[in-house]
Amino acid sequence: MLRHRNESADRAIQVSAELQKRFSEGIEFRASYTFSRSEDLFTLGSSIANSNWRFTVLDGTVEHRNLRPSGFDIPHKITASGLFSLPYDVRLSLIYVGQSGHPFTYVSSTDANGDGVGGNDAVYVPRNGADMLFATTADSAGYFARINSEPCLAENRGHILPRNSCRDPWVNFLSARLVKVIPTVGGQSLELSADIFNLLHLVNHDWGQVRTTSGGPGFENENMLRQTSYDLGSQRGRYALNTRLPNRPNQNASRWQIQLGAKYIF
């Protein structure tokens, strides 16, 4: 399957492939892979127009924004599912979903470009220590350490960071469903079910962990720098480094859940 849309405001492409196989003894398997890319001028991550305006990174000018990856862009997604027959007529289904992390942009929390809006200006990635002024030597050392450790920063030395050029780590989810059908009277039956979401995190706290830098889909800004003063001699601002680490565990998205159900079939 191939979908392509090319408009002035956005652009998207999607390609999918799927395999299915049914084995003997009640075993079924299905796997699919989807490649997709979506770009926009700014991502509508809020129901409030002013929030979309203020918190979407300005890449280009207000009148002519550059087309960049959408805040919901997921380039790679793998889905696999299996259905198995267990003793006592219990059916087990497993569903795995693995996908690329969401994109984000490191920004300055202050109004770096002087347009009257703070928090939507992508950071500048210096080439060397003389290319940017910092509040302290610790801020300078910390920023260059982050540049050296994160490819999206290292690849843009000497440039303002393009919008959504950084990305959270790969995400793994495994869910399970157990179903037992109990015949009753007159062809009727009682179906009992148990659904376990994010089974990996239930088995091991280090598995099924969702790690995000900016908070997840729709939240594409991560404050990295803050202007503390302005140097009149060089006509440049001095910046302090935000010490929050990238790829922080997202507890809400990582939680495992169990859902029990019962259904009577007439």
Backbone torsions as a table, in degrees:
resi	resn	phi	psi	omega
1	MET	NA	132.4	-178.9
2	LEU	-133.1	124.8	176.0
3	ARG	-123.6	139.4	-179.3
4	HIS	-144.6	132.5	176.0
5	ARG	-135.4	131.3	-179.7
6	ASN	-132.0	105.8	179.9
7	GLU	-129.8	173.9	-178.6
8	SER	-68.7	-28.4	-173.6
9	ALA	-99.1	-22.4	180.0
10	ASP	-156.2	168.4	180.0
11	ARG	-152.2	135.0	-177.5
12	ALA	-145.4	147.9	175.3
13	ILE	-143.9	142.9	-179.2
14	GLN	-146.0	132.4	177.4
15	VAL	-131.3	131.3	-177.1
16	SER	-130.5	150.1	174.3
17	ALA	-139.6	143.7	-175.7
18	GLU	-141.3	143.2	175.8
19	LEU	-123.5	140.2	176.7
20	GLN	-134.2	144.6	179.4
21	LYS	-150.7	130.9	175.9
22	ARG	-112.5	122.5	-179.3
23	PHE	-100.1	176.4	176.3
24	SER	-75.6	169.8	176.9
25	GLU	61.5	34.6	171.7
26	GLY	70.3	31.9	178.7
27	ILE	-111.3	128.2	178.1
28	GLU	-128.7	149.2	-178.5
29	PHE	-141.5	141.3	177.5
30	ARG	-143.8	138.6	178.0
31	ALA	-142.7	143.4	179.2
32	SER	-144.0	154.3	176.6
33	TYR	-132.5	136.5	178.8
34	THR	-128.0	126.7	171.4
35	PHE	-107.1	129.6	179.4
36	SER	-148.7	149.3	173.5
37	ARG	-136.8	134.4	177.0
38	SER	-134.2	134.2	-178.8
39	GLU	-127.6	149.9	176.2
40	ASP	-151.5	171.9	177.9
41	LEU	-81.7	-35.5	168.3
42	PHE	-159.0	147.4	-174.8
43	THR	-91.2	130.5	178.6
44	LEU	-84.9	82.6	-178.0
45	GLY	-93.8	-1.5	-177.3
46	SER	-132.7	155.9	176.0
47	SER	-83.5	-4.2	-178.8
48	ILE	-106.8	123.2	-175.3
49	ALA	-59.5	-41.0	-178.1
50	ASN	-64.5	-34.4	178.3
51	SER	-67.9	-42.1	176.5
52	ASN	-60.0	-39.2	180.0
53	TRP	-67.9	-44.9	-173.3
54	ARG	-76.6	-34.0	-168.9
55	PHE	-108.8	4.9	170.0
56	THR	-88.8	127.7	-176.2
57	VAL	-58.7	132.9	178.0
58	LEU	-82.6	108.0	178.3
59	ASP	-114.9	105.0	-171.3
60	GLY	104.0	-144.3	176.5
61	THR	-110.6	167.7	179.6
62	VAL	-59.6	-40.3	-178.4
63	GLU	-78.1	-30.3	-175.8
64	HIS	-132.6	81.6	177.6
65	ARG	-77.7	150.7	177.6
66	ASN	-85.3	144.9	177.2
67	LEU	-76.2	117.8	-177.2
68	ARG	-132.6	169.6	178.7
69	PRO	-54.8	135.1	177.0
70	SER	-65.0	155.5	176.2
71	GLY	-65.5	-13.8	179.0
72	PHE	-108.0	14.4	-177.1
73	ASP	-69.5	123.1	176.9
74	ILE	-125.1	94.9	-174.3
75	PRO	-63.7	-38.5	-173.6
76	HIS	-128.8	134.5	177.5
77	LYS	-145.0	128.0	178.2
78	ILE	-116.9	130.0	177.0
79	THR	-126.8	130.6	178.1
80	ALA	-137.2	138.6	179.1
81	SER	-140.0	149.0	178.4
82	GLY	-138.5	145.3	178.8
83	LEU	-123.6	127.9	-173.4
84	PHE	-131.5	146.8	174.8
85	SER	-98.4	123.9	180.0
86	LEU	-107.9	167.2	176.8
87	PRO	-56.6	158.0	179.7
88	TYR	63.5	30.2	176.1
89	ASP	57.8	36.0	175.7
90	VAL	-95.7	134.6	178.8
91	ARG	-106.7	132.2	179.3
92	LEU	-116.7	129.5	173.6
93	SER	-123.8	138.1	179.1
94	LEU	-121.6	137.9	178.4
95	ILE	-130.6	122.3	177.3
96	TYR	-111.3	135.5	174.3
97	VAL	-130.9	120.9	174.9
98	GLY	-122.4	133.9	-176.7
99	GLN	-151.3	161.1	176.9
100	SER	-63.0	150.4	174.6
101	GLY	-72.3	166.8	-178.1
102	HIS	-80.7	149.9	-179.4
103	PRO	-80.0	158.4	176.8
104	PHE	-156.4	172.5	-178.9
105	THR	-132.7	134.2	172.0
106	TYR	-78.4	130.6	-176.3
107	VAL	-129.1	168.2	170.9
108	SER	-94.2	133.8	-177.9
109	SER	-73.0	-13.8	177.3
110	THR	-103.5	172.1	-175.9
111	ASP	-81.4	84.0	-174.5
112	ALA	-69.4	-32.2	-176.2
113	ASN	-99.1	2.6	173.4
114	GLY	69.3	28.1	-179.9
115	ASP	-95.4	7.8	178.4
116	GLY	88.1	0.3	179.2
117	VAL	-124.5	125.1	179.1
118	GLY	-101.8	153.3	175.7
119	GLY	89.8	0.7	179.1
120	ASN	-122.4	17.6	-178.8
121	ASP	-104.2	117.1	179.1
122	ALA	-62.0	148.0	-177.7
123	VAL	-72.9	156.0	170.8
124	TYR	-91.4	136.4	179.8
125	VAL	-102.8	105.5	-175.3
126	PRO	-70.0	151.5	177.0
127	ARG	-79.5	-34.6	-178.4
128	ASN	-155.5	-178.6	-176.1
129	GLY	-65.4	-21.7	-179.5
130	ALA	-89.1	-1.0	-173.2
131	ASP	-90.7	-6.8	-175.8
132	MET	-158.3	148.5	-180.0
133	LEU	-102.5	140.0	-179.1
134	PHE	-125.4	158.2	-179.3
135	ALA	-67.8	-40.0	-179.9
136	THR	-139.3	165.0	176.1
137	THR	-66.5	-29.8	177.7
138	ALA	-65.6	-39.1	177.3
139	ASP	-63.8	-41.5	179.2
140	SER	-63.8	-47.6	-178.9
141	ALA	-63.2	-41.1	-179.5
142	GLY	-65.6	-38.9	-179.3
143	TYR	-67.7	-43.6	179.8
144	PHE	-69.0	-29.5	174.8
145	ALA	-64.8	-41.6	178.3
146	ARG	-66.2	-40.0	178.9
147	ILE	-60.5	-43.7	-178.0
148	ASN	-69.8	-23.8	-175.0
149	SER	-97.4	-13.6	-177.9
150	GLU	-119.5	115.6	-175.9
151	PRO	-55.8	-37.6	-177.2
152	CYS	-63.3	-28.8	176.5
153	LEU	-82.7	-45.7	-177.4
154	ALA	-61.0	-33.3	-177.8
155	GLU	-76.2	-9.2	-176.1
156	ASN	-120.3	29.2	176.4
157	ARG	-58.7	135.1	179.9
158	GLY	83.4	8.1	-177.7
159	HIS	-136.0	159.8	167.6
160	ILE	-73.7	134.7	-175.3
161	LEU	-61.6	123.2	177.1
162	PRO	-63.2	147.5	-178.6
163	ARG	-59.1	132.9	175.3
164	ASN	57.3	36.6	177.5
165	SER	-91.3	-7.2	174.6
166	CYS	-101.2	161.4	-175.4
167	ARG	-149.7	142.3	176.5
168	ASP	-70.4	163.6	-178.8
169	PRO	-66.0	164.0	176.0
170	TRP	-57.3	144.1	-177.4
171	VAL	-114.5	134.4	177.0
172	ASN	-119.6	129.4	175.5
173	PHE	-130.3	136.2	173.9
174	LEU	-132.2	123.4	178.8
175	SER	-121.0	152.9	-177.7
176	ALA	-132.7	151.4	177.4
177	ARG	-139.2	127.3	175.8
178	LEU	-111.1	132.5	-178.7
179	VAL	-132.9	132.7	176.4
180	LYS	-129.2	121.7	178.9
181	VAL	-103.2	123.7	-178.2
182	ILE	-111.5	112.5	177.8
183	PRO	-64.1	142.5	178.8
184	THR	-116.2	-106.8	-177.4
185	VAL	-128.1	151.8	174.7
186	GLY	57.6	36.3	179.8
187	GLY	76.7	5.2	178.5
188	GLN	-86.5	165.7	-178.1
189	SER	-154.7	161.0	175.9
190	LEU	-114.6	124.5	179.7
191	GLU	-105.8	121.7	176.8
192	LEU	-108.2	136.9	-176.5
193	SER	-139.5	153.2	174.3
194	ALA	-138.2	122.8	178.6
195	ASP	-110.9	129.9	178.4
196	ILE	-118.4	116.7	-179.2
197	PHE	-100.0	136.5	-175.4
198	ASN	57.4	57.5	-179.9
199	LEU	-58.7	-33.8	-179.2
200	LEU	-59.0	-40.6	-178.2
201	HIS	-72.6	-27.4	175.6
202	LEU	-69.4	-39.8	-178.5
203	VAL	-72.0	-42.8	-177.8
204	ASN	-144.7	127.6	-176.0
205	HIS	-61.7	-24.5	-179.3
206	ASP	-85.5	-10.2	179.6
207	TRP	-96.4	160.5	178.4
208	GLY	60.1	23.3	-177.9
209	GLN	-85.6	125.5	176.6
210	VAL	-95.4	123.4	-179.4
211	ARG	-116.2	129.5	-179.2
212	THR	-132.4	154.3	176.9
213	THR	-101.0	-42.0	-175.9
214	SER	-104.5	-4.1	178.1
215	GLY	114.8	-6.9	176.5
216	GLY	111.9	-170.3	-174.3
217	PRO	-59.4	135.8	179.9
218	GLY	88.6	-14.5	178.4
219	PHE	-113.4	88.2	-170.6
220	GLU	-98.8	0.5	-178.4
221	ASN	-105.0	131.0	173.7
222	GLU	-127.5	116.0	-179.6
223	ASN	-66.2	120.8	178.2
224	MET	-114.9	-36.6	-176.5
225	LEU	-123.9	155.5	176.4
226	ARG	-141.0	124.9	179.7
227	GLN	-74.4	126.0	-177.4
228	THR	-104.3	-24.1	-179.3
229	SER	-163.5	177.6	-179.8
230	TYR	-130.7	126.7	-178.9
231	ASP	-90.3	110.5	-176.9
232	LEU	-66.2	-33.8	-177.5
233	GLY	-63.0	-46.2	-178.0
234	SER	-96.8	-5.9	-178.3
235	GLN	57.9	41.2	179.2
236	ARG	-135.7	153.4	176.8
237	GLY	-83.1	156.5	172.8
238	ARG	-104.2	140.7	-172.2
239	TYR	-124.9	145.3	172.6
240	ALA	-107.9	151.4	-175.2
241	LEU	-95.6	133.2	171.5
242	ASN	-71.8	127.6	-173.2
243	THR	-88.5	1.6	178.7
244	ARG	-65.0	133.7	-178.2
245	LEU	-79.4	151.1	176.4
246	PRO	-76.8	168.2	175.3
247	ASN	53.6	51.0	179.3
248	ARG	-79.7	144.6	177.5
249	PRO	-60.1	129.8	176.1
250	ASN	-96.4	99.3	-172.1
251	GLN	-63.8	-40.4	-178.6
252	ASN	-63.9	-44.2	-178.7
253	ALA	-74.5	-19.9	-175.4
254	SER	-92.8	-9.7	-174.6
255	ARG	-62.5	143.1	170.1
256	TRP	-91.8	151.6	-178.2
257	GLN	-139.5	148.8	176.2
258	ILE	-124.9	131.2	179.9
259	GLN	-124.5	124.3	179.9
260	LEU	-104.9	141.0	-178.2
261	GLY	-143.4	156.6	176.5
262	ALA	-141.3	136.4	-179.6
263	LYS	-141.3	129.4	178.5
264	TYR	-99.8	125.3	-175.4
265	ILE	-105.4	116.2	179.4
266	PHE	-83.7	NA	NA
